Amino acid sequence: MPTTPGTGLGAMIRTWRDRLPPSAAALPVAHGRRAAGLRREELAELAGVSVDYVVRLEQGRSTTPSASVVASLARALQLSTAERDHLYRLARLVPPADGAISDHLPPGVQRVLARLGDVAVAVFAADWQLVWWNHGWAALLGDPAASPPRLRNFARDRFLTDGGPAHLARWPVTEADRDATDAAVVSDLRRATGRFPHDTRLAGLVRELSAGSGRFTDLWATGAVAAHREDHKTIHHPSVGPVTVDCDILADGDAELKIVIMTAAPGSEDETRLRLTAVAGVDAGTRP
């Protein structure tokens, strides 16, 4: 059966790309720019795919992107939930089920994040899976893009790295009370199991943590249920030295997205160093 013109996967990606101004994605707008929407290069960068792949999708030479690519495109294009589900179906994929943990960032959340500027901020799903971060976050902690997506999980980093390299911070991070943070993360995960009792990714994570970490197992056995809302950390940055920050965690709606914001005390030396991390750049150093 022929497809209605302008409704296929490639056509819809082009339509959604053309309607999204670069300013909505916190991208600079060059003087004299002709394109009102995103360029293919910009969409590719935001979605973490190659420009060639975006071209092949739009030209219909690639019609079956993976679920992870579709999720990344939906975030980059700032699609609504209904539009995201439509994109999944066009890619011949089943949309995320109701009651499952969502990695989708609603357009309103993306607009708020864009207005935060250079503040170090990242967004985690309800199971502490990293789904988005900005330049300020990557400059402060190191770019998580160096790690495979499956391993970008804060709970997994805490309990399964066993002293090895973490996947969400390229340089050492110390906390005011590590035991308290461990307990808060575990109790927050237990709370997520009540909110999303049938989510397979969350269940798999809990099984993995239980099998690989006695510390996690002991904390899980307490049965504590709570939300992790704040922390106090020191990042030992290779270029600017130690940066002590307040870590505030905001929750967004029924999806239980966790917006994590790193800030330093106003007027402090830490605030100066935090600003310097952005100047030093994402590739400021390597893990010792």
DRENZASE-66451 format. One record per residue: residue in one letter; x, y, z of N, C-alpha, C, CB in turn. Coordinates in steps of 0.1 Angstrom, whole numbers, plus 5000, padded with zeros to 4 digits. Glycine has a CB too. Layout:
BEGIN
AXYZXYZXYZXYZ...
//
This chain:
BEGIN
M500949885000500050005000500950125000499050005012P500750224991501550344990501450435002501250424978T502550495006502550585017502050725013503950605023T501150785021500750925019501951015018499750975030P502051095007503151185006503451275018503051274993G504651285022505051375033504851315047504351495032T504451185048504151125061505151015065502751075061G506150985056507050875060508050925070507750825047L508950825074509950855084510850975081510750735087G511450965069512351075065511651215064512951045051A510451215058509651335056509351395070508451315048M508951315080508651365093509851425100507951265101I510951355099512151405105512551545099513351305103R512451555086512651685080511651795084512551675064T510451755085509351855090509651895104508051785089W509951805113510251845127511551915128510351715136R512551885120513851955120513652105115514851885111D512852115105512552255099511852345109511852245086R511052285117510152375126510952415139508952295130L512052355142512752375155513852485153513352245161P513652605158514752705156515952665165514152845160P517152695160518352665168518352725182519552715161S517652845184517652905197516852815207516953045196A515952735203515152645212516052535216513952595205A517152505209518052405213519352455219518352315201A519252585223520452655229521652655219520752585242L521352665206522452675197522652815192522152585184P523852865189524053005185523353025171525553035184V522853145169522253175156523153275149520853235158A523753235138524653315130523953425122525553225121H524553535121523953645113523853605099524753775115G522653625093522453595079522153455076523653625071R521853375087521453235085520153225077521253175099R520153135067519053115059518053015065519453065045A518552905071517652805076516952845089518452675079A515652845089514852885101514952775111513452915097G515052645107515052535116516552485118514252425111L516652365123517952305125518552255112517852185135R519852275111520552215100520752065103521852275097R520951985092521251845094522451825104521451775081E523451905102524651895111524251915125525751985106E523352005128522952045141522151935148522252175142L521251875140520451765145521351645148519351725135A522251615139523251505141523951525154524151495129E524451645157525251675169524351655181525851815168L523151705181522251695192521851555195521051785190A521651475185521251335186522351235188520351295175G523551285186524751195188524851085177524651125201V524451125164524651035153525351115142523250985147S525751045132526551105121525651185112527350995113V526151285105525351365096524951275084526251485090D525851185080525451095069524251005073526651005066Y524150965085523050885089521750965089523250825103V521751095093520651185092520151195077520851315098V521151215069520851225054520151095049522151255046R520750985053520150855048518750835054521050735053L518450875066517150865072516150955064517150905086E516551085062515651175055515451145040516251315056Q516451075034516251035020515650905018517651035013G515350835030514650705029515550595026513550715019R516850615026517850505024518050425036519150565018S517650475048517650395060516350415067518850445070T515650305069514250315074513950245087513350265064T515050185093514850105105515850145116514849955102P515850265121516850305131516550225144516750455134S517550215152517350145165516550225175518750105171A516050165185515250235195516050345202514750135206S517350315204518150425211518350545202519550365215V518450515189518550635179517250705179518950585165V516150635178514850705178514650785190513750605176A515050735202514850815214515750935214515250725227S516950925209517851045208517351145198519250995203L516751105187516151195177514951265183515751115164A514151195190512951255197513351365207512151145204R514451335214514951435224515451555216515951385233A516251535206516951645199515851725192517951585189L514851665186513751735179512751795189513151645169Q512851765201511951815212510451785208512051975213L510251655206508951605202508051595215509051475195S506751605213505851575224505751425225504451635221T505051375236504951235238504251165226504251205251A503151235221502451175210503351175197501151255207E504151275195505051275183506151175185505551425182R506651165197507651065199507150925196508151065214D505950895200505350765198505150745183504050745205H504750845175504550845161505950815154503950975156L506950875159508350845153508750705155509350935160Y508450645167508750505169507950415159508350465184R506650445157505850365148506350375133504450405149L506750495129507350515116508550435114507550665113A509350415125510550335125510350185127511550385135R509050155127508550015128509049955142509149925117L508850045152509250005166507950025175510450085171V507849955185506849965195507150085204506549835203P506250185205506550295214506750255229505450405214P507450325237507550285251506150265258508350395259A506050165265504750135271504450225283504649985276D503150245285502650325297503150245309501150345297G503650325319504150255331505550215331503250135334A506250235319507650215318508450335321508050155304I509650325325510550435327510750505314511850395334S510650635314510850715302512150785302509650815300D512850785290514050865288513750995280515150785281H512451015278512051125269512051255277510651105263L512651365271512551495277511451575270513951565276P510451615277509351695271509851825267508151715281P509251885257509752015252509852125263508852065241G508952125272509052225283510252205292507752215292V510652085294511852065302513052105294511951915306Q513052075281514252115273514352275272514052065259R513252345272513252485272513852535285511852545270V513452475296514052515309515552495309513352445321L515952375305517352345305518152435296517552195299A517652475285518352575276518552705282517552595263R517652745291517752875298518752875309516352915303L519252755313520252745324521652785319520252605330G521752805306523052845301524252755304523452985307D525252805310526452725313526452655326527652815312V525352665334525352585346525452435343523952615353A526252365352526452225350525252145353527652175358V524552085343523352025346523251895337522152115343A522551795343522351665336520951615340523451565339V520351535331519051475334519251325335518051515324F518651265345518651115347517251065347519351075360A517050945342515750885342515450835357515550765332A514250775359513950735372514850625378512450685372D515550555369516450445374517850495374516350325365W518050625373519350685374520250665361520150645386Q519550645350520150625337520350775331519350535327L521550805328521850945322521250955308523350965322V520451055306519751065293520151205286518251065295W520751295294521051425288522051495297519751515285W522951575291523851655298524351775289525151575304N524751885296525251995288526752015288524552125293H527252115281528652145281529252165295528952255272G528452245303529052265316529252145325528052365324W528352045323528451925330529751845325527151835329A529851835312530951765306532251825310530851755291A532351965310533552035314533952015328533352185311L532952005337533251985351533651835355531952025360L532951745349533151605353533751515342531851545356G533951565330534351485319533151445311535151365324D533351425298532251395289531851245290532651425274P530551225294530051085295529951015281528751085301A530051085270529951025257531050925254529951135246A532150935262533150835260532750695265534450875268S531750685272531250555277530050505270530950555292P529850375268528650325261527450365268528750165260P526350395261525050435268524650345279524050445257R524750215278524250125288524950145301524349985283L526150195301526950205313526850335320528350175310R526050425314525950565319524750565330525650665308N525050495340524050485351524650515364523350345351F524150615371524750665384524750555394523950785389A523750475396523650365406524750265402522250305407R524750225390525750125386527150175388525650095371D527450305386528750355388529150345403528850505384R528150375412528450375426528750235431527350435433F528050135426528150005433528849895425526749955436L529149915412529749805404531049845398528749775394T531549965400532949995394534049925402533150135393D533849905415534749835423536149895422534849685419G536150025424537450105424538050125410538450025432G537350075399537850095386537250225381537349985377P537550255368537150385362535550395362537650405349A535050505366533650535365533250575351533150635376H532050575348531550615335530950745334530650505329L530650805346529950935346530951045351528750935355A532151015355533151115359534451075355533051145374R535251155347536551115343537651135353536851185330W537351215363538251245374537651225388538851385373P538451205398537951165411536851265417539051155421V535851215423534851285430534751235444533451275423T534751325454534551285468533251355473535751325477E532651295483531451345489531451365503530251245486A530651465508530651495522530351375531529751605525D529451285526529051175533528651065523527751205543R529650985519529350885509528350775513530750815505D528450735526527450635531526050685530527750605545A525850815533524450875532524050875518524451015539T524950915509524550915494524250775489525650985486D525050675493524750545489523350505493525750445495A523050525506521750495511520650565504521650525526A520850695501519850775494519550725480520250915493V520550685473520450625459519650495460521750605452V519950405469519250285470517850295474519950185480S517550385483516150405487515350475476516150495500D516050555468515350615456515050515446516250725451L515950415444515650305434514550225439516950225432R514450195452513350115457512050195455513550085472R512050325456510850405454510450395439511150555458A511450385430511150375416510550245413512450395408T510850135420510250005417508750005421510949895425G508350095430506950105433506250185422506750175447R506950285417506350375407506250305393507050505405F507250215390507350145378507649995380508550205369P506649925386506849785390507049695379505649745397H506749725366506849635355507949675345505549615348D508749775349509849815340510949715340510349955344T511249665328512349555327513749615329512249485314R513949735325515349795326515649815341515449925319L514649865349514849885363515049755370513649965369A514249655367514349525373515649465370513249425369G516149475358517449425354518549485362517749435340L518449625364519449695371519549645386519249845371V518349635392518349585406518949445407516949595411R518649365398519249225398520749235397518649135387E521249315387522649335385523349385397522949425373L522849485403523449545415523349445427522649675419S522349375428522149275439523249165438520749215440A523449125426524449015423525849065424524148955410G526149185422527449235421527949315433527649305409S527149355442527549445453526949405466527149585449G527749365475527249335489526749465496528349275497R527449575493527049705498525549735494527949815494F525249725481523949745476522949655483523849735461T523349525484522449425489522049455504523049285489D523049505512522849535526521849655527524149565533L522049755518521249875519519849845514521849985510W519749755503518449715498517549645508518549635486A518249565517517549485527516949565538518549385533T517349695539516749785549515349815546517649905551G514949815533513649845529513349995529512649785538A514350085530514150225531513550275517515350295534V512650365518512050435506512150585508510550385504A512750645498512950795499513450845486513850835511A513350975484513851035472515251105475512851145467H516151085466517451155467517351295461518651065459R517551395470517251535466518451625466516151585474E519551595474520651685474521951615478520351805484D523051675475524351625479525351735479524751505469H526551695484527651795485528851725480527851855499K529451775469530551695463531851785460530151635449T532951725459534151795455534751715443535251795466I534851785432535351735419536851775418534551775407H537751675417539151705416539551725402539951595423H539351845397539451865382540951885379538751995379P541451825368542851815365543451955361543151725354S542652045357543152175352542952285363542452215340V541852285370541552395379541652365394540252455377G541852235397541952185411540652145416542552295419P540552125430539252085436538152185435539552045450V536952145431535852235430534752175439535352245415T534352235449533352195458531952255454533652225473V530952165452529752215446528552155454529552175432D527452225454526152175459525452105447525252295465C524951995450524251915440522751905443524851765438D521951975436520551975438519751895428519952115439I518851815432518151715423516651755423518351575428L516151795411514751835410514051725402514651975403A512851695406512051585399511051655389511351495409D510851595378509851655368508751555366510551685355G507551585371506351515367506251365369506051545353D505351305363505051165364506151075359503751125358A506951125350508051045344509251035354508651115332E509151115365510251105375511651135370510250965382L511751215360513051265355513751335366512951355342K515051315367515851385378516751485371516651285386I516451615374517351725369518351755379516451845365V519651725376520751735386521551865382521651615386I521551955392522252085389523452105399521252205391M524552135394525752155402526052305402527052085396T526152365415526452505416527452515428525152585419A528152635428529052665439528552785447530452685434A528952805459528552915467528953045460529152915481P527953145459528253265452529353345458526953355452G530253395449531353475454532553395460530953565464S532453265460533453175466534553145455532853045471E535653095460536753045451536252925443538053005460D535352845449534852735442534052785430533952645451E533252895431532552945420533452985409531653065425T534553045412535553095402536052965395536653175409R536452865403536952745397535952675388537452645407L534752675392533652615384533552685371532352625392R533652815371533552895358534752865350533453045361L535952845356537152815348537052675342538352815358T536352585347536252445341535652465327535352355349A534652555325534052575312535052635302532852665313V535952715307537052775299538052665295537752895306A538352585305539352475303538852375292539652395315G537552355291536952275281536752135286537852275269V536052055277535651915280536851825281534651865270D537851855272539051765272540151825280539451745257A539951875291540951935299541951845305540252005311G541651715306542651625312542151485311542951665326T542951395317542551255317542551205331543451175308R541751095333541751035346543150985351540750915347P543551015363544850975368544950825368545151025382
//
